Amino acid sequence: MQPTKTQVTKTLEALRATAGAPPTGAAATPLIPAVELPDGVIEQILGSPSLRSERLDEARRRLEAGDHPSDDDLAERMVGRLVCDRLR
């Protein structure tokens, strides 16, 4: 999953809002409401590989073709990945 810049921004805002001591009472309500998931969704997610081979192949093709991402693009992707990993 490649998060969008908007998703990263909103996630960082949510993390800042929840930083510090654990909330209690009404403040303990999760930012994302509990949702009933279809059967097997969690198992499918947990069974998915952490590295998608098609994304790796695509990146290799781009590098071989000389299509190198800018430093800013790499930095944004790294921050996005860190934010998503933090949410897990």
Buried (B, 14 or more C-beta within 10 A) or exposed (E): EEBEEEBBEBBBEBEEEEEEEEEEEEEEEEEEEEEEEEEEEEEEEEEEEEEEEEEEEEEEEEEEEEEEEEEEEEEBBEBBBEBBEEEE
